[in-house]
């Protein structure tokens, strides 16, 4: 079985289980462990150059504050 077909089968199985739960009045909103193979990641690994830039920014006075201007 190809990887894509396996992913499709797992997604279908996951959807079927969730639909069965919903049909019985059960909902899952939080605290659920999900197999990472079922979830598409929104992030990508940073390149070394980007990591270095983030570290440089954190070393500035502004980089030592959170979004509200407070120390982390």
Secondary structure as the mmCIF struct_conf table of DSSP 4:
data_model
#
loop_
_struct_conf.conf_type_id
_struct_conf.id
_struct_conf.beg_label_comp_id
_struct_conf.beg_label_asym_id
_struct_conf.beg_label_seq_id
_struct_conf.end_label_comp_id
_struct_conf.end_label_asym_id
_struct_conf.end_label_seq_id
HELX_RH_AL_P HELX_RH_AL_P1 UNK A 3 UNK A 23
TURN_TY1_P TURN_TY1_P1 UNK A 24 UNK A 25
BEND BEND1 UNK A 30 UNK A 31
HELX_RH_3T_P HELX_RH_3T_P1 UNK A 36 UNK A 38
BEND BEND2 UNK A 39 UNK A 39
BEND BEND3 UNK A 42 UNK A 42
HELX_LH_PP_P HELX_LH_PP_P1 UNK A 45 UNK A 47
HELX_RH_AL_P HELX_RH_AL_P2 UNK A 48 UNK A 58
TURN_TY1_P TURN_TY1_P2 UNK A 59 UNK A 59
BEND BEND4 UNK A 60 UNK A 60
TURN_TY1_P TURN_TY1_P3 UNK A 61 UNK A 61
HELX_RH_3T_P HELX_RH_3T_P2 UNK A 62 UNK A 64
STRN STRN1 UNK A 65 UNK A 65
TURN_TY1_P TURN_TY1_P4 UNK A 67 UNK A 68
BEND BEND5 UNK A 69 UNK A 70
STRN STRN2 UNK A 71 UNK A 71
#
